[in-house]
Amino acid sequence: MPLSSAPAQLFEQSQQMASRFSMYRQTQSGLIIPKSATPVFRYGFSVVPAYGTQVQLVEYDIPVGMFSLVCGIVLQFAGTGPAPNPGDVSFTVDIDKPLGSAATVGYTEIDYASVPFLLGSFVYYPWQCEFRHQDGETIRIKATPVANMGTGAGNFLLGALLGFEWPKGSRGYEG
């Protein structure tokens, strides 16, 4: 469905999409979300550091005894300086890999090791994905400015994870 530019129509379209999603309780790819699932929204931001310095934007710890499905992400920039062009910033979505840890710790989501451009939006739609995890795992979004973008005060890198979590034993994705 094409998006309208009028705020009232955009709001109405967003409500219709949310209504359809809650009615069918499934992702775009057809994965069923159990009725016992609760929404998850984790977000964060950081002032853009010097080029080559990695910062953590978001951390989400899956609670013990729970499954988690992240079905949307946002990787963005906001600020007064020049916005990054493709290749000017590198975003990473990884699992169990604390900021500054050795390369052998944890792992990176497939295809999200070094995303060189902005993805998703807080205004329109998050970027659709399906990251399936379970209790005890920690998902992080990190970013590294590379070149040609605003750094320092007034310039921010933003990230968000959107999805659901539910207790083990519920109907739905089970590992």
N, CA, C and O of each residue as an XYZ file, in Angstrom:
700
protein
N       0.848     -1.156      0.000
C       0.000      0.000      0.000
C       0.904      1.233      0.000
O       1.727      1.392      0.902
N       0.762      2.106     -1.000
C       1.591      3.313     -1.036
C       1.202      4.248      0.102
O       0.037      4.334      0.491
N       2.193      4.935      0.618
C       1.949      5.853      1.724
C       1.516      7.214      1.210
O       2.020      7.702      0.198
N       0.588      7.812      1.910
C       0.148      9.158      1.599
C       1.079     10.145      2.279
O       1.729      9.812      3.270
N       1.146     11.348      1.754
C       1.977     12.368      2.383
C       1.191     13.193      3.401
O       1.784     13.910      4.206
N      -0.146     13.096      3.370
C      -0.969     13.854      4.318
C      -0.895     13.180      5.688
O      -1.107     11.971      5.791
N      -0.594     13.953      6.753
C      -0.450     13.355      8.081
C      -1.671     12.555      8.544
O      -1.513     11.484      9.129
N      -2.886     13.056      8.291
C      -4.087     12.356      8.728
C      -4.220     11.013      8.014
O      -4.566     10.009      8.637
N      -3.947     10.993      6.711
C      -4.037      9.745      5.951
C      -2.927      8.780      6.361
O      -3.156      7.573      6.444
N      -1.741      9.295      6.614
C      -0.634      8.458      7.051
C      -0.968      7.798      8.385
O      -0.706      6.611      8.576
N      -1.544      8.562      9.304
C      -1.948      8.028     10.602
C      -2.999      6.931     10.428
O      -2.918      5.878     11.061
N      -3.981      7.187      9.569
C      -5.038      6.203      9.328
C      -4.464      4.919      8.716
O      -4.852      3.820      9.113
N      -3.547      5.051      7.758
C      -2.920      3.880      7.148
C      -2.128      3.086      8.182
O      -2.161      1.855      8.175
N      -1.420      3.774      9.065
C      -0.661      3.096     10.113
C      -1.587      2.333     11.054
O      -1.280      1.213     11.462
N      -2.713      2.935     11.394
C      -3.682      2.265     12.256
C      -4.251      1.022     11.585
O      -4.428     -0.008     12.235
N      -4.537      1.111     10.287
C      -5.065     -0.039      9.560
C      -4.056     -1.183      9.544
O      -4.427     -2.342      9.729
N      -2.769     -0.858      9.323
C      -1.735     -1.890      9.301
C      -1.607     -2.547     10.673
O      -1.497     -3.770     10.763
N      -1.620     -1.753     11.740
C      -1.522     -2.299     13.099
C      -2.727     -3.189     13.402
O      -2.588     -4.230     14.044
N      -3.898     -2.780     12.943
C      -5.110     -3.560     13.165
C      -5.027     -4.907     12.453
O      -5.370     -5.938     13.031
N      -4.571     -4.901     11.197
C      -4.419     -6.159     10.459
C      -3.404     -7.068     11.141
O      -3.611     -8.277     11.240
N      -2.308     -6.481     11.610
C      -1.278     -7.286     12.272
C      -1.838     -7.927     13.535
O      -1.617     -9.116     13.768
N      -2.560     -7.162     14.357
C      -3.076     -7.718     15.608
C      -4.155     -8.762     15.350
O      -4.319     -9.693     16.138
N      -4.891     -8.612     14.254
C      -5.931     -9.578     13.927
C      -5.320    -10.931     13.548
O      -5.797    -11.974     13.994
N      -4.283    -10.913     12.738
C      -3.694    -12.153     12.257
C      -2.534    -12.637     13.120
O      -2.191    -13.818     13.075
N      -1.927    -11.755     13.902
C      -0.815    -12.075     14.793
C       0.249    -12.910     14.103
O       0.614    -13.990     14.568
N       0.739    -12.392     12.989
C       1.828    -13.043     12.282
C       2.692    -12.003     11.598
O       2.247    -10.895     11.300
N       3.940    -12.385     11.356
C       4.873    -11.484     10.688
C       4.619    -11.500      9.183
O       3.796    -12.273      8.693
N       5.326    -10.646      8.460
C       5.196    -10.579      7.008
C       5.477    -11.925      6.355
O       4.864    -12.259      5.341
N       6.395    -12.701      6.924
C       6.750    -13.996      6.327
C       5.808    -15.112      6.779
O       5.965    -16.253      6.345
N       4.834    -14.810      7.640
C       3.854    -15.799      8.052
C       4.111    -16.458      9.395
O       3.332    -17.316      9.809
N       5.181    -16.083     10.088
C       5.479    -16.666     11.398
C       4.401    -16.227     12.398
O       4.161    -15.032     12.571
N       3.761    -17.188     13.044
C       2.673    -16.905     13.987
C       3.241    -16.394     15.313
O       4.184    -16.967     15.859
N       2.658    -15.320     15.817
C       3.019    -14.759     17.122
C       2.013    -15.306     18.136
O       0.812    -15.096     17.968
N       2.465    -16.000     19.182
C       1.525    -16.566     20.164
C       0.721    -15.484     20.884
O       1.171    -14.347     21.028
N      -0.470    -15.857     21.329
C      -1.321    -14.899     22.048
C      -0.692    -14.469     23.371
O      -1.018    -13.404     23.894
N       0.198    -15.283     23.911
C       0.838    -14.947     25.180
C       2.010    -13.969     25.001
O       2.625    -13.560     25.985
N       2.320    -13.594     23.761
C       3.455    -12.710     23.485
C       3.170    -11.287     23.948
O       2.044    -10.795     23.862
N       4.215    -10.649     24.437
C       4.125     -9.236     24.796
C       5.088     -8.444     23.908
O       6.153     -8.943     23.544
N       4.716     -7.218     23.563
C       5.589     -6.414     22.691
C       6.902     -6.050     23.375
O       6.967     -5.883     24.593
N       7.942     -5.934     22.558
C       9.267     -5.515     23.017
C       9.683     -4.321     22.176
O       9.593     -4.357     20.949
N      10.137     -3.267     22.832
C      10.658     -2.092     22.125
C      11.861     -1.589     22.913
O      11.716     -1.053     24.012
N      13.029     -1.764     22.351
C      14.257     -1.268     22.979
C      14.885     -0.278     22.022
O      14.992     -0.546     20.825
N      15.297      0.856     22.539
C      15.899      1.876     21.690
C      17.013      2.578     22.443
O      17.113      2.486     23.667
N      17.834      3.267     21.704
C      18.909      4.023     22.318
C      19.580      4.916     21.290
O      19.317      4.827     20.091
N      20.448      5.773     21.789
C      21.169      6.672     20.896
C      22.486      7.056     21.540
O      22.703      6.836     22.731
N      23.349      7.626     20.743
C      24.638      8.090     21.227
C      25.069      9.278     20.390
O      24.780      9.354     19.196
N      25.758     10.197     21.027
C      26.385     11.276     20.263
C      27.381     10.624     19.319
O      28.091      9.696     19.707
N      27.439     11.104     18.078
C      28.354     10.518     17.091
C      29.790     10.783     17.554
O      30.201     11.937     17.682
N      30.557      9.701     17.807
C      31.943      9.876     18.258
C      32.874     10.167     17.078
O      32.432     10.295     15.936
N      34.151     10.266     17.373
C      35.153     10.479     16.320
C      35.118      9.299     15.347
O      34.742      8.188     15.721
N      35.511      9.550     14.099
C      35.553      8.498     13.091
C      36.362      7.307     13.589
O      37.433      7.470     14.172
N      35.835      6.105     13.352
C      36.534      4.883     13.736
C      36.247      4.402     15.147
O      36.755      3.353     15.545
N      35.445      5.138     15.920
C      35.123      4.753     17.295
C      33.745      4.105     17.333
O      32.757      4.728     16.942
N      33.668      2.867     17.798
C      32.393      2.157     17.869
C      31.657      2.517     19.157
O      32.265      2.624     20.222
N      30.327      2.703     19.044
C      29.481      2.964     20.211
C      28.315      1.976     20.210
O      27.864      1.525     19.157
N      27.842      1.653     21.404
C      26.663      0.794     21.533
C      25.429      1.665     21.619
O      25.379      2.617     22.398
N      24.423      1.331     20.808
C      23.185      2.108     20.794
C      22.070      1.434     21.580
O      21.322      2.104     22.291
N      21.953      0.115     21.458
C      20.844     -0.619     22.068
C      21.352     -1.930     22.659
O      22.269     -2.554     22.125
N      20.741     -2.335     23.768
C      21.001     -3.650     24.355
C      19.671     -4.230     24.816
O      18.897     -3.562     25.502
N      19.410     -5.477     24.435
C      18.180     -6.166     24.820
C      18.549     -7.547     25.337
O      19.043     -8.385     24.582
N      18.310     -7.789     26.634
C      18.565     -9.085     27.263
C      17.269     -9.881     27.262
O      16.269     -9.447     27.833
N      17.284    -11.046     26.620
C      16.092    -11.887     26.611
C      15.966    -12.523     27.996
O      16.904    -13.167     28.467
N      14.822    -12.347     28.649
C      14.649    -12.900     29.994
C      14.736    -14.433     30.008
O      14.468    -15.093     29.004
N      15.112    -14.976     31.157
C      15.203    -16.424     31.339
C      13.812    -17.034     31.148
O      12.815    -16.498     31.632
N      13.762    -18.162     30.438
C      12.501    -18.856     30.205
C      11.651    -18.255     29.107
O      10.465    -18.567     29.004
N      12.243    -17.387     28.274
C      11.478    -16.713     27.230
C      12.108    -16.921     25.857
O      13.316    -17.125     25.731
N      11.262    -16.865     24.835
C      11.699    -16.785     23.449
C      11.478    -15.353     23.000
O      10.627    -14.649     23.544
N      12.239    -14.924     22.012
C      12.114    -13.570     21.512
C      12.168    -13.572     19.992
O      12.921    -14.331     19.382
N      11.359    -12.713     19.395
C      11.374    -12.500     17.954
C      11.485    -11.003     17.717
O      10.565    -10.248     18.034
N      12.609    -10.574     17.158
C      12.759     -9.176     16.754
C      12.332     -9.133     15.297
O      12.946     -9.780     14.448
N      11.274     -8.369     15.001
C      10.765     -8.332     13.626
C      10.886     -6.952     12.994
O      10.357     -6.718     11.907
N      11.579     -6.036     13.666
C      11.829     -4.725     13.087
C      13.020     -4.056     13.742
O      13.226     -4.175     14.950
N      13.811     -3.346     12.932
C      14.934     -2.574     13.475
C      14.938     -1.189     12.839
O      14.384     -0.966     11.763
N      15.585     -0.271     13.548
C      15.797      1.082     13.036
C      17.267      1.416     13.255
O      17.779      1.281     14.366
N      17.942      1.852     12.199
C      19.333      2.307     12.247
C      19.335      3.684     11.602
O      19.184      3.794     10.385
N      19.505      4.747     12.405
C      19.323      6.101     11.887
C      20.358      7.091     12.403
O      21.131      6.800     13.315
N      20.346      8.260     11.795
C      21.176      9.402     12.174
C      20.250     10.606     12.311
O      19.307     10.755     11.534
N      20.508     11.455     13.281
C      19.796     12.720     13.430
C      20.806     13.751     13.896
O      21.622     13.476     14.775
N      20.753     14.929     13.312
C      21.690     15.937     13.771
C      21.765     17.155     12.897
O      21.068     17.287     11.891
N      22.644     18.049     13.322
C      22.827     19.316     12.625
C      23.927     19.232     11.570
O      23.990     20.065     10.666
N      24.779     18.240     11.683
C      25.864     18.069     10.718
C      25.393     17.311      9.490
O      24.228     16.923      9.406
N      26.295     17.097      8.534
C      25.906     16.365      7.323
C      25.506     14.927      7.643
O      26.170     14.242      8.420
N      24.400     14.481      7.024
C      23.933     13.110      7.211
C      24.855     12.148      6.473
O      25.441     12.504      5.450
N      24.983     10.935      6.990
C      25.880      9.974      6.336
C      25.329      9.475      5.006
O      24.139      9.184      4.884
N      26.189      9.380      4.031
C      25.886      8.726      2.765
C      26.217      7.244      2.945
O      26.865      6.877      3.925
N      25.781      6.380      2.009
C      26.164      4.968      2.128
C      27.673      4.816      2.274
O      28.447      5.373      1.495
N      28.074      4.058      3.279
C      29.488      3.827      3.549
C      30.092      4.754      4.584
O      31.215      4.521      5.031
N      29.372      5.811      4.983
C      29.900      6.767      5.959
C      29.725      6.306      7.402
O      30.362      6.843      8.309
N      28.862      5.311      7.616
C      28.640      4.760      8.952
C      28.477      3.248      8.799
O      28.002      2.770      7.768
N      28.869      2.507      9.820
C      28.752      1.050      9.795
C      27.995      0.598     11.040
O      28.477      0.769     12.160
N      26.802      0.017     10.843
C      25.998     -0.507     11.941
C      26.199     -2.019     12.043
O      26.409     -2.691     11.033
N      26.134     -2.547     13.258
C      26.270     -3.979     13.503
C      25.185     -4.426     14.474
O      24.916     -3.753     15.469
N      24.559     -5.574     14.178
C      23.620     -6.207     15.105
C      24.274     -7.523     15.510
O      24.479     -8.405     14.677
N      24.600     -7.647     16.797
C      25.275     -8.872     17.230
C      24.662     -9.451     18.498
O      23.857     -8.813     19.177
N      25.071    -10.687     18.794
C      24.532    -11.440     19.915
C      25.660    -11.812     20.869
O      26.689    -12.343     20.452
N      25.458    -11.528     22.153
C      26.400    -11.901     23.218
C      27.822    -11.411     22.955
O      28.791    -12.109     23.252
N      27.937    -10.226     22.403
C      29.250     -9.662     22.080
C      29.323     -8.243     22.666
O      28.957     -7.282     21.990
N      29.787     -8.102     23.908
C      29.866     -6.775     24.521
C      30.769     -5.823     23.734
O      31.674     -6.253     23.019
N      30.512     -4.553     23.878
C      31.309     -3.518     23.207
C      32.785     -3.686     23.580
O      33.127     -3.761     24.760
N      33.646     -3.743     22.578
C      35.084     -3.855     22.803
C      35.577     -5.262     23.079
O      36.748     -5.449     23.411
N      34.694     -6.274     22.947
C      35.127     -7.654     23.237
C      35.905     -8.255     22.072
O      35.888     -7.735     20.956
N      36.582     -9.353     22.354
C      37.380    -10.051     21.334
C      36.478    -10.569     20.219
O      35.291    -10.818     20.430
N      37.051    -10.727     19.044
C      36.298    -11.179     17.875
C      35.719    -12.577     18.052
O      34.762    -12.928     17.360
N      36.270    -13.389     18.960
C      35.812    -14.766     19.143
C      34.622    -14.882     20.085
O      34.071    -15.972     20.242
N      34.214    -13.789     20.714
C      33.088    -13.810     21.647
C      31.798    -13.527     20.879
O      31.763    -12.619     20.049
N      30.735    -14.297     21.147
C      29.444    -14.060     20.521
C      29.472    -14.241     19.012
O      30.398    -14.827     18.451
N      28.438    -13.725     18.375
C      28.339    -13.792     16.915
C      27.494    -12.631     16.407
O      26.841    -11.929     17.179
N      27.525    -12.448     15.101
C      26.785    -11.362     14.460
C      25.592    -11.934     13.711
O      25.682    -13.016     13.130
N      24.471    -11.213     13.722
C      23.312    -11.633     12.938
C      23.731    -11.749     11.475
O      24.476    -10.910     10.969
N      23.251    -12.786     10.802
C      23.574    -12.979      9.392
C      23.125    -11.756      8.598
O      21.992    -11.297      8.742
N      24.005    -11.239      7.773
C      23.785    -10.065      6.912
C      23.768     -8.730      7.667
O      23.512     -7.693      7.055
N      24.032     -8.730      8.972
C      24.018     -7.481      9.731
C      25.353     -7.229     10.433
O      25.389     -6.614     11.499
N      26.449     -7.703      9.838
C      27.774     -7.523     10.430
C      28.308     -6.119     10.205
O      29.013     -5.583     11.059
N      27.988     -5.525      9.086
C      28.515     -4.201      8.764
C      27.570     -3.519      7.781
O      27.859     -3.437      6.587
N      26.443     -3.031      8.288
C      25.444     -2.378      7.446
C      25.930     -0.957      7.152
O      26.067     -0.157      8.077
N      26.195     -0.625      5.874
C      26.822      0.655      5.545
C      25.855      1.809      5.271
O      26.267      2.835      4.730
N      24.588      1.662      5.631
C      23.616      2.722      5.360
C      22.511      2.693      6.407
O      22.425      1.754      7.198
N      21.671      3.715      6.413
C      20.570      3.825      7.365
C      19.449      2.878      6.955
O      19.218      2.661      5.766
N      18.753      2.313      7.942
C      17.637      1.395      7.681
C      16.456      1.744      8.578
O      16.637      2.138      9.730
N      15.254      1.598      8.047
C      14.055      1.786      8.846
C      13.831      3.230      9.239
O      14.634      4.113      8.937
N      12.715      3.451      9.923
C      12.338      4.797     10.313
C      11.436      4.749     11.540
O      10.643      3.821     11.699
N      11.557      5.738     12.396
C      10.636      5.882     13.522
C       9.337      6.515     13.042
O       8.304      6.371     13.696
N       9.372      7.213     11.912
C       8.198      7.925     11.402
C       7.324      7.031     10.534
O       6.104      7.020     10.698
N       7.923      6.283      9.616
C       7.143      5.454      8.709
C       7.126      4.004      9.169
O       6.191      3.588      9.853
N       8.136      3.231      8.809
C       8.155      1.820      9.170
C       9.554      1.403      9.585
O      10.537      1.877      9.017
N       9.655      0.519     10.571
C      10.969     -0.052     10.856
C      11.361     -1.013      9.731
O      10.506     -1.473      8.974
N      12.651     -1.310      9.627
C      13.142     -2.274      8.654
C      12.706     -3.663      9.119
O      12.947     -4.028     10.269
N      12.070     -4.444      8.242
C      11.575     -5.760      8.626
C      12.695     -6.794      8.635
O      13.540     -6.835      7.740
N      12.676     -7.628      9.674
C      13.649     -8.702      9.825
C      13.012     -9.779     10.698
O      11.899     -9.603     11.194
N      13.705    -10.871     10.882
C      13.255    -11.908     11.822
C      14.469    -12.467     12.533
O      15.148    -13.356     12.018
N      14.744    -11.938     13.733
C      15.830    -12.437     14.568
C      15.184    -13.242     15.688
O      14.450    -12.687     16.506
N      15.451    -14.545     15.730
C      14.854    -15.436     16.728
C      15.900    -15.784     17.774
O      16.992    -16.252     17.451
N      15.550    -15.548     19.031
C      16.489    -15.817     20.129
C      15.751    -16.349     21.338
O      14.522    -16.331     21.399
N      16.537    -16.829     22.310
C      15.921    -17.341     23.523
C      16.677    -16.904     24.766
O      17.675    -16.188     24.692
N      16.175    -17.354     25.913
C      16.628    -16.865     27.215
C      18.149    -16.788     27.365
O      18.896    -17.669     26.941
N      18.557    -15.703     27.983
C      19.966    -15.519     28.293
C      20.776    -14.846     27.210
O      21.896    -14.410     27.476
N      20.258    -14.742     26.000
C      21.013    -14.079     24.938
C      20.818    -12.564     25.030
O      19.787    -12.078     25.493
N      21.835    -11.840     24.576
C      21.787    -10.380     24.583
C      22.027     -9.878     23.164
O      23.046    -10.187     22.547
N      21.072     -9.100     22.658
C      21.176     -8.524     21.313
C      21.622     -7.080     21.471
O      21.094     -6.347     22.308
N      22.599     -6.671     20.662
C      23.092     -5.296     20.704
C      23.143     -4.700     19.306
O      23.419     -5.394     18.327
N      22.874     -3.404     19.232
C      23.110     -2.640     18.003
C      24.258     -1.698     18.303
O      24.233     -0.963     19.290
N      25.279     -1.725     17.430
C      26.446     -0.855     17.572
C      26.641     -0.080     16.273
O      26.164     -0.490     15.214
N      27.337      1.027     16.366
C      27.604      1.838     15.174
C      29.003      2.425     15.242
O      29.518      2.742     16.314
N      29.604      2.562     14.065
C      30.927      3.159     13.931
C      30.888      4.192     12.807
O      30.685      3.821     11.651
N      31.077      5.480     13.113
C      31.161      6.459     12.028
C      32.463      6.254     11.263
O      33.510      6.016     11.864
N      32.395      6.347      9.943
C      33.555      6.089      9.103
C      34.099      7.383      8.499
O      35.305      7.627      8.562
N      33.237      8.215      7.916
C      33.704      9.447      7.261
C      32.526     10.322      6.849
O      31.383      9.867      6.807
N      32.817     11.573      6.549
C      31.882     12.507      5.892
C      30.525     12.666      6.548
O      29.528     12.819      5.843
N      30.448     12.635      7.867
C      29.174     12.855      8.560
C      29.415     13.711      9.793
O      30.537     13.805     10.290
N      28.344     14.335     10.279
C      28.472     15.172     11.458
C      28.858     14.363     12.685
O      28.274     13.310     12.940
N      29.826     14.838     13.440
C      30.228     14.185     14.686
C      30.094     15.178     15.829
O      29.949     16.381     15.609
N      30.145     14.663     17.050
C      30.113     15.523     18.231
C      28.714     16.003     18.574
O      27.718     15.515     18.040
N      28.667     16.980     19.487
C      27.404     17.501     20.021
C      26.440     17.894     18.898
O      26.834     18.499     17.901
N      25.174     17.534     19.088
C      24.142     17.868     18.111
C      23.962     16.826     17.018
O      23.067     16.965     16.184
N      24.789     15.786     17.003
C      24.700     14.713     16.013
C      24.578     13.379     16.739
O      25.366     13.072     17.635
N      23.586     12.592     16.345
C      23.277     11.362     17.065
C      23.096     10.176     16.126
O      22.587     10.317     15.014
N      23.519      9.012     16.592
C      23.221      7.736     15.949
C      22.136      7.086     16.788
O      22.247      7.039     18.013
N      21.084      6.581     16.145
C      19.940      6.016     16.845
C      19.719      4.577     16.410
O      19.996      4.218     15.266
N      19.220      3.753     17.324
C      18.900      2.369     16.998
C      17.697      1.901     17.785
O      17.424      2.395     18.879
N      16.974      0.936     17.216
C      15.818      0.372     17.912
C      15.597     -1.060     17.477
O      15.874     -1.431     16.336
N      15.093     -1.862     18.407
C      14.674     -3.237     18.163
C      13.201     -3.322     18.530
O      12.814     -2.887     19.615
N      12.370     -3.874     17.649
C      10.943     -4.024     17.897
C      10.568     -5.477     17.684
O      11.017     -6.099     16.722
N       9.751     -6.024     18.566
C       9.350     -7.403     18.399
C       8.470     -7.891     19.523
O       7.682     -7.135     20.092
N       8.616     -9.175     19.838
C       7.782     -9.820     20.842
C       8.609    -10.801     21.643
O       9.638    -11.292     21.178
N       8.150    -11.084     22.860
C       8.724    -12.153     23.673
C       7.576    -12.904     24.323
O       6.520    -12.342     24.615
N       7.817    -14.220     24.545
C       6.792    -15.038     25.168
C       7.439    -16.198     25.908
O       8.573    -16.574     25.611
N       6.708    -16.773     26.886
C       7.270    -17.861     27.683
C       7.479    -19.126     26.853
O       6.725    -19.403     25.921
N       8.505    -19.879     27.202
C       8.710    -21.184     26.558
C       7.482    -22.038     26.808
O       6.862    -21.959     27.869
N       7.136    -22.853     25.824
C       5.980    -23.713     25.950
C       4.728    -23.144     25.316
O       3.742    -23.863     25.150
N       4.744    -21.846     24.953
C       3.601    -21.257     24.246
C       3.658    -21.731     22.795
O       4.718    -22.118     22.304
N       2.536    -21.700     22.126
C       2.545    -22.055     20.714
C       3.225    -20.940     19.947
O       3.007    -19.762     20.231
N       4.032    -21.299     18.993
C       4.767    -20.326     18.196
C       6.176    -20.814     17.980
O       6.462    -21.999     18.148
N       7.051    -19.917     17.612
C       8.444    -20.285     17.384
C       9.031    -20.862     18.666
O       8.917    -20.245     19.724
N       9.645    -22.011     18.594
C      10.201    -22.673     19.783
C      11.648    -23.063     19.597
O      12.014    -24.211     19.851
N      12.484    -22.130     19.156
C      13.905    -22.388     19.068
C      14.283    -23.015     17.821
O      15.461    -23.296     17.603
